[in-house]
Amino acid sequence: MTNGELISGSISIDRLRNKILEGEIKIPPFQRAFVWKKEQVTDLIDSIYNDYPIGSVLLWEVNEKLPALRNIGGYKLPDKTAQFPLNYILDGQQRITSIFGAFIGNEVDVEDENINENFKVYFDLEDERFVHYEDLNIAHQNLKSSILFNVNDFFDEVVNLSPELREKARKLQSIFQNYKIPTVTIKKRNKGEVGTIFERINNTGTPLSALELMIAWTWSEEYHLTKVFEEVYKLLESKSFEDIKEKVILQCFGAIIKKTTVTKDILDLSPESIRDNSKTLIKSIEKSLDYLQQEFNVISEDFLPKPQILVPLSFLFSKIHSPSASQNKIIKQWFWRVAFSDRYSAGTDKKMDEDIRFFEKVLNNDFSDITKYSVSINSNFFRTQKLSKSNAYVRAVLLMMSNERPLDLTNGRIIDTGSALSVYNRKEYHHIFPKAFLKSEFNLDEDKINVIGNYCFLPASSNKVISDKRPSNYFKEIIPQRAISEILKSNIIPEDSMIYENDDYESSWKKEVIC
């Protein structure tokens, strides 16, 4: 529960200008740069003139200065050094910047002339509309928008106009001097809550990531979180896990420091705790990846069934160098039960936090909570799901198959599944009931042929030996009969010989997974 306040109000354009000029309104460092084009600026000013709604502006009132911030519109504005609070723009940066730029004159110097070009807006008194100076009709009388809040400049411009145009100019000035911009001000909210609010309202198609917010919170002259993440991704790339999302890495941070993966709580971590645990984060992720590769043959991120698995493991390996034999047995059970369940399909933060608490108990040799994890796929899965690495369950099946140390159907040798797993080369997979055979014999379509239950690992050279032969042929003539039971078992293929003697495709499915 929070004691924060959310206050609705409004602010005049003149008051807004003054607050910006006095350094009371700033752009927080996690906001992106000003990106509006001249047409968007002009349209906004014209919307205000026509009394069209332009939406409210969201401000965050604080009594502390963030470690980095930016001025509005590339102008050279003063820093607020006393009489806090400051107001940071959470939503409405483009609108506030456009309004400030269009109605500011020569009171302040410009840092970026390119941005300033967008603010050269004029009012065509004869057409009664705002236009950018590049689109001016020079045969008409035009007023620059910036003079509307400067009494002397305004008088000098309108004094020689015709009575009709002078009256239009005065009405124009009145509209903008009396216009109120709707505001919502957040007070007494911590950084974690504000970060969550910002993420939710910033839905323009390029939402700010939690990492960018965290970089802003932790920035200092001596520490740059960006460099830590560069080191993390260098590590990930070296182990073929470079596609792991930034948010997952942040959740590893949260798990290690505060035993939480909730974005709001992570954003509320102290900068000191982030800095102090950066090396631990990198070491824990490295240990986790090594463990995944050594124990489960997860040689790339493509075959990690659920990327969230990395988070609880990072917590675990931040506490120990290597698990004991009994701990390892339970960790393996946890891995497979999570891999073959829908555990991370929804409410992933809550589930990962539960997994962190589970590993806390495992560290104390309390394994009782393993019963809370269950498997959710059965034999029907194998006859309906296509071979696709985008399917988390299929990735888990392929991983399970590789962990059985499958033997080559043609010679009984152990197959190196690394190539098939690392590059997802379909030539390294074999249709147990060949495609051409199923099409000609049973007239089956691709959806019923290319299912995970009809595949096993097989090197491309051995695949050519079997080719399109029917099972009743190659099971007897090509698979070494002295070791056929061992070979089929290693490939998780049913051992009932009658299935293949009768080319019985419907009875060939792998059974449900038991972990």
C-alpha positions in Angstrom: 0.0 0.0 0.0 1.3 3.5 -0.9 0.8 6.9 0.7 1.5 8.6 -2.6 -0.7 11.3 -4.0 -2.2 11.7 -7.5 -3.3 15.3 -8.1 -5.3 16.5 -11.1 -5.0 20.1 -12.1 -4.0 22.5 -14.9 -1.3 25.0 -15.7 -1.4 28.0 -18.0 1.1 28.2 -20.9 2.7 31.3 -19.4 3.1 29.6 -16.0 4.5 26.6 -17.7 7.0 28.7 -19.6 8.2 30.4 -16.4 8.6 27.2 -14.4 10.7 25.7 -17.3 12.8 29.0 -17.5 13.3 28.8 -13.7 14.6 25.2 -13.9 11.6 23.7 -12.0 10.5 21.3 -14.8 13.1 18.9 -16.3 13.2 15.8 -18.4 14.3 12.7 -16.4 17.3 10.8 -17.9 15.2 7.8 -18.8 13.1 9.8 -21.3 14.0 9.5 -24.9 15.0 12.5 -27.0 12.7 15.0 -28.6 11.6 13.4 -31.9 8.6 15.4 -33.2 8.8 16.9 -36.6 7.8 20.5 -37.6 4.4 19.3 -38.8 3.6 17.7 -35.4 4.6 20.9 -33.5 2.5 23.1 -35.8 -0.5 20.7 -35.5 -0.3 20.8 -31.7 -0.3 24.6 -31.6 -3.2 24.7 -34.1 -5.1 22.2 -32.0 -4.8 24.5 -28.9 -6.0 27.4 -31.0 -9.1 25.4 -32.2 -9.7 24.2 -28.6 -9.1 20.5 -29.6 -8.2 18.2 -26.7 -4.4 17.6 -26.5 -4.4 15.3 -23.5 -3.0 15.7 -20.0 0.6 15.9 -19.0 2.0 13.6 -16.3 4.5 15.1 -13.8 6.5 13.6 -11.0 7.2 15.9 -8.1 10.2 15.0 -6.1 12.5 16.6 -3.5 15.6 14.9 -4.9 17.6 15.5 -8.0 18.2 12.5 -10.2 21.8 11.6 -10.9 21.3 12.8 -14.5 18.6 14.8 -16.3 18.0 16.8 -19.5 16.8 20.2 -20.4 13.7 20.7 -22.5 14.0 21.2 -26.2 17.8 21.6 -26.3 17.6 25.0 -24.5 20.2 26.2 -22.1 18.2 26.3 -18.9 19.3 26.8 -15.3 19.5 24.0 -12.7 17.2 24.2 -9.7 19.6 24.4 -6.8 17.1 25.4 -4.0 13.5 25.5 -3.1 12.6 22.0 -4.1 10.6 20.3 -5.4 11.4 19.6 -9.0 8.9 18.3 -11.5 10.0 15.6 -14.0 7.9 15.0 -17.1 6.8 11.3 -17.2 4.3 11.6 -20.0 3.9 14.6 -22.4 7.5 15.5 -23.1 6.9 16.0 -26.8 3.9 18.2 -26.2 5.5 20.3 -23.4 8.7 20.7 -25.5 6.7 21.8 -28.5 4.6 24.3 -26.5 7.7 25.8 -24.8 9.7 26.0 -28.0 6.8 27.6 -29.9 6.2 30.3 -27.3 9.7 31.1 -26.1 11.5 34.0 -27.7 15.0 35.2 -27.2 14.9 34.8 -23.4 17.1 31.7 -23.5 20.0 30.4 -25.6 19.6 27.3 -27.8 21.9 24.3 -27.6 20.5 22.5 -30.6 19.7 24.6 -33.6 18.3 21.6 -35.5 15.6 21.0 -32.9 14.9 24.8 -32.7 14.0 24.9 -36.4 10.9 22.8 -35.6 9.5 25.6 -33.3 9.4 28.4 -35.8 5.6 28.5 -36.0 3.5 31.4 -37.3 -0.1 32.3 -37.3 -1.6 33.3 -40.7 -4.0 36.1 -39.7 -5.8 35.9 -43.0 -6.2 32.1 -43.2 -6.5 31.9 -39.4 -4.3 28.9 -38.9 -0.8 28.1 -37.7 1.9 27.1 -40.2 5.6 26.4 -40.1 7.8 29.3 -41.4 8.8 27.1 -44.3 5.2 27.0 -45.4 4.4 30.7 -44.9 2.3 32.6 -47.4 4.4 35.7 -47.6 1.6 37.7 -49.2 -0.4 37.4 -45.9 0.1 39.0 -42.5 1.8 36.5 -40.2 2.5 36.6 -36.5 5.3 34.5 -34.9 3.9 32.4 -32.1 6.7 33.4 -29.6 5.5 37.1 -29.4 2.1 36.1 -27.9 3.6 36.2 -24.4 5.9 39.2 -24.9 3.9 42.4 -24.5 6.4 44.7 -26.2 7.0 42.5 -29.2 3.3 41.8 -29.6 2.5 45.6 -29.6 5.2 46.3 -32.1 3.8 43.7 -34.5 0.1 44.5 -34.4 0.1 48.3 -34.0 0.3 48.9 -37.8 -2.2 46.1 -38.7 -5.7 46.9 -40.0 -8.4 47.1 -37.3 -9.8 43.7 -38.5 -6.4 41.9 -38.3 -5.5 43.6 -35.1 -8.7 42.3 -33.5 -7.8 38.8 -34.8 -4.4 39.1 -33.2 -5.8 40.2 -29.8 -8.3 37.3 -29.8 -5.4 34.9 -30.7 -3.3 36.2 -27.8 -6.3 35.9 -25.4 -6.9 32.3 -26.4 -3.3 31.3 -25.6 -3.0 33.4 -22.5 -6.1 31.8 -21.0 -5.5 28.3 -22.2 -4.9 25.7 -19.4 -3.0 22.5 -20.0 -4.4 19.5 -18.0 -1.9 18.0 -15.6 -1.7 15.0 -13.3 1.0 15.3 -10.7 2.4 12.3 -8.9 3.7 13.0 -5.4 5.3 10.9 -2.6 5.9 7.9 -4.9 9.2 6.0 -4.8 11.3 5.3 -7.9 10.0 1.7 -8.3 6.4 2.8 -8.4 7.2 5.7 -10.8 9.1 3.3 -13.1 6.0 1.0 -13.2 3.7 3.9 -14.0 6.0 5.1 -16.7 6.2 1.7 -18.3 2.4 1.4 -18.4 1.6 4.8 -19.8 4.4 4.8 -22.3 2.6 2.7 -24.9 3.7 4.6 -28.1 5.1 1.5 -29.7 8.7 2.0 -28.3 8.2 1.7 -24.6 11.1 2.4 -22.4 12.7 -0.7 -21.0 13.3 -1.4 -17.3 17.0 -1.4 -18.0 16.9 2.2 -19.3 15.1 3.2 -16.1 17.7 1.3 -14.0 20.6 2.9 -15.8 19.1 6.3 -14.9 18.6 5.4 -11.2 22.2 4.0 -10.8 24.2 6.4 -12.9 27.2 8.0 -11.4 30.6 9.3 -12.6 32.2 6.0 -11.3 29.6 3.5 -12.3 27.7 2.8 -15.6 25.3 -0.1 -15.6 25.5 -0.1 -19.4 29.1 -1.4 -19.1 28.0 -4.1 -16.8 25.4 -5.3 -19.3 27.9 -5.1 -22.1 30.1 -7.5 -20.1 27.0 -9.7 -19.4 26.2 -9.9 -23.1 29.8 -10.6 -24.0 29.5 -13.6 -21.7 26.2 -14.6 -23.1 27.4 -14.3 -26.7 30.4 -16.5 -25.9 28.1 -19.2 -24.8 25.4 -18.8 -27.6 22.9 -17.2 -25.3 23.0 -13.6 -26.7 19.3 -13.5 -27.3 18.4 -13.6 -23.6 16.2 -10.5 -23.0 17.5 -7.6 -20.9 14.6 -7.9 -18.5 15.6 -11.5 -17.6 19.1 -10.2 -16.7 17.5 -7.5 -14.5 15.4 -10.2 -12.9 18.6 -12.1 -12.1 19.8 -8.9 -10.4 16.5 -8.7 -8.4 16.7 -12.4 -7.5 20.3 -12.1 -6.2 19.9 -8.9 -4.3 16.3 -8.9 -3.0 14.9 -12.4 -3.9 12.3 -10.7 -6.2 11.7 -10.5 -9.9 8.9 -7.9 -9.8 9.8 -4.9 -12.0 8.6 -2.3 -9.4 10.8 -3.9 -6.7 13.8 -4.2 -8.9 13.5 -0.5 -9.9 13.4 0.3 -6.2 16.7 -1.4 -5.5 19.3 1.0 -4.1 22.1 2.1 -6.6 24.6 0.9 -4.0 23.2 -2.7 -4.0 23.3 -2.8 -7.8 26.9 -1.6 -7.9 28.0 -4.0 -5.1 26.4 -7.1 -6.7 27.4 -6.5 -10.4 30.3 -9.0 -10.2 28.2 -11.5 -8.4 25.6 -11.2 -11.2 28.1 -12.0 -13.9 29.6 -14.9 -12.0 26.2 -16.4 -11.2 25.0 -16.2 -14.8 28.2 -17.8 -16.0 27.8 -20.7 -13.5 24.2 -21.1 -14.4 25.0 -21.3 -18.1 27.8 -23.8 -17.5 25.4 -25.9 -15.4 22.7 -25.9 -18.1 25.3 -26.9 -20.7 26.9 -29.6 -18.6 23.8 -31.2 -17.0 21.2 -30.7 -19.7 23.1 -30.2 -22.9 21.6 -26.7 -23.4 24.3 -25.5 -25.7 22.4 -22.4 -26.9 19.5 -20.2 -25.9 17.5 -21.6 -28.7 17.0 -24.8 -26.7 16.5 -23.4 -23.3 12.8 -24.4 -22.9 12.0 -21.2 -20.8 14.4 -18.3 -20.6 13.1 -17.6 -17.1 14.8 -20.7 -15.9 18.0 -18.7 -15.8 16.7 -16.4 -13.0 16.2 -18.9 -10.1 19.4 -20.7 -11.2 21.3 -17.4 -11.0 20.0 -16.9 -7.4 21.1 -20.5 -6.6 24.6 -20.0 -7.9 25.0 -16.7 -6.2 24.9 -18.7 -3.0 26.9 -21.8 -3.8 29.7 -22.9 -6.2 28.2 -26.3 -7.0 25.3 -28.3 -5.6 25.7 -31.6 -3.7 24.6 -34.8 -5.3 21.2 -34.8 -3.5 20.6 -31.1 -4.4 21.6 -31.8 -8.0 19.0 -34.5 -8.2 16.2 -32.2 -7.1 17.4 -29.3 -9.3 17.2 -31.7 -12.3 13.7 -32.7 -11.3 12.7 -29.0 -11.0 14.2 -28.2 -14.4 12.3 -30.9 -16.3 9.1 -30.3 -14.5 9.3 -26.6 -15.3 10.3 -27.3 -18.9 7.3 -29.6 -19.5 4.7 -27.4 -17.7 3.0 -24.1 -18.4 4.6 -22.6 -15.3 5.9 -19.5 -17.0 3.0 -18.9 -19.4 1.4 -16.3 -17.1 2.2 -14.6 -13.8 5.9 -15.2 -14.4 7.1 -12.8 -11.7 5.1 -14.6 -9.0 6.2 -18.0 -10.3 9.9 -17.0 -10.4 9.7 -15.6 -6.9 8.2 -18.9 -5.7 11.1 -20.8 -7.5 13.6 -18.6 -5.7 12.0 -19.5 -2.3 12.1 -23.2 -3.4 15.9 -22.9 -4.1 16.3 -21.3 -0.7 14.9 -24.4 0.8 17.1 -26.6 -1.5 20.2 -24.8 -0.2 19.1 -25.9 3.3 18.5 -29.5 2.0 14.8 -29.2 2.3 13.4 -30.8 -0.9 9.7 -31.1 0.2 8.4 -28.4 -2.2 9.4 -30.4 -5.3 5.9 -32.0 -5.1 4.4 -28.6 -6.0 5.8 -28.8 -9.5 4.0 -30.9 -12.2 4.1 -31.9 -15.8 1.4 -30.8 -18.2 1.9 -32.7 -21.5 0.8 -36.2 -22.6 1.0 -38.5 -25.5 -1.4 -36.4 -27.6 1.2 -33.6 -27.6 3.6 -35.8 -29.7 1.0 -36.4 -32.4 -0.2 -32.8 -32.8 2.8 -30.5 -32.3 5.1 -29.7 -35.2 8.9 -29.7 -35.0 9.5 -26.1 -34.2 12.1 -24.5 -32.0 9.6 -21.6 -31.3 7.5 -24.0 -29.2 8.9 -24.2 -25.7 7.5 -27.7 -25.2 9.1 -29.0 -28.4 12.5 -27.5 -27.3 12.1 -29.4 -24.1 11.4 -32.6 -25.9 14.4 -32.2 -28.2 16.5 -31.5 -25.1 15.1 -34.5 -23.4 15.9 -36.6 -26.5 19.5 -35.3 -26.6 20.0 -36.1 -22.9 19.2 -39.8 -23.5 22.4 -39.9 -25.5 20.6 -41.2 -28.7 22.3 -43.9 -30.8 22.4 -43.8 -34.6 19.7 -46.0 -36.1 22.0 -47.3 -38.8 25.1 -48.3 -36.7 24.4 -47.9 -33.0 27.0 -45.2 -32.4 26.4 -42.3 -30.0 25.1 -39.3 -32.0 26.7 -35.9 -31.4 23.5 -33.9 -31.0 25.4 -30.6 -30.7 25.0 -29.7 -34.4 21.3 -30.4 -34.4 20.7 -28.4 -31.3 23.1 -25.5 -32.0 22.0 -24.6 -35.5 18.6 -26.4 -35.6 19.6 -28.2 -38.8 16.6 -30.2 -40.0 19.0 -32.5 -41.8 20.0 -33.8 -38.4 16.5 -35.0 -37.7 14.9 -38.1 -39.2 11.2 -38.9 -39.8 10.8 -42.3 -38.0 8.0 -43.0 -40.5 9.4 -41.3 -43.6 7.5 -38.5 -45.2 7.2 -39.9 -48.7 6.0 -43.2 -47.3 3.2 -41.6 -45.2 2.1 -39.5 -48.1 1.9 -42.4 -50.6 0.6 -45.0 -48.2 -1.8 -43.1 -46.0 -2.3 -39.8 -48.0 -1.4 -37.8 -44.9 -0.7 -34.0 -45.0 2.3 -32.2 -43.6 0.6 -31.3 -40.4 0.2 -35.0 -39.4 3.7 -36.0 -40.7 6.0 -33.3 -39.3 5.0 -33.8 -35.7 7.5 -34.0 -32.9 6.5 -37.6 -32.1 7.7 -38.7 -35.6 11.3 -37.4 -35.2 14.5 -38.6 -33.8 18.1 -37.4 -34.1 20.1 -38.8 -37.0 23.2 -37.5 -38.8 22.6 -36.4 -42.4 24.8 -39.3 -43.8 22.7 -41.9 -41.9 19.5 -40.2 -42.9 20.4 -40.8 -46.5 20.9 -44.5 -45.8 17.3 -44.9 -44.6 15.9 -42.3 -47.0 12.2 -43.1 -47.7 12.2 -46.7 -46.8 9.1 -48.0 -44.9 9.7 -48.9 -41.2 8.9 -52.6 -41.9 11.9 -52.6 -44.2 14.6 -50.5 -42.5 13.8 -51.5 -38.9 14.7 -55.1 -39.9 17.3 -54.6 -42.6 19.2 -51.4 -41.4 19.0 -51.1 -37.6 21.5 -53.5 -36.0 19.3 -56.2 -34.6 21.7 -57.2 -31.8 21.2 -53.7 -30.2 17.8 -52.7 -31.5 16.2 -52.5 -28.1 19.0 -50.3 -26.8 18.9 -48.1 -29.9 15.2 -47.5 -29.8 15.2 -46.9 -26.1 17.9 -44.2 -26.5 15.8 -42.4 -29.1 12.6 -42.7 -27.0 11.0 -44.8 -29.8 8.4 -47.5 -28.7 10.1 -50.9 -28.7 7.0 -52.9 -29.7 8.2 -54.6 -32.9 4.7 -55.2 -34.2 4.3 -51.4 -34.7 7.0 -51.4 -37.3 6.4 -54.8 -38.8 2.8 -53.6 -39.6 3.8 -50.0 -40.5 1.4 -49.0 -37.8 1.8 -45.2 -37.7 -1.1 -44.6 -35.3 0.5 -46.7 -32.6 4.0 -45.3 -32.9 3.7 -42.3 -30.5 5.9 -41.6 -27.6 4.2 -41.9 -24.2 3.6 -39.0 -21.8 6.5 -37.4 -20.1 7.3 -38.4 -16.6 9.8 -36.4 -14.5 
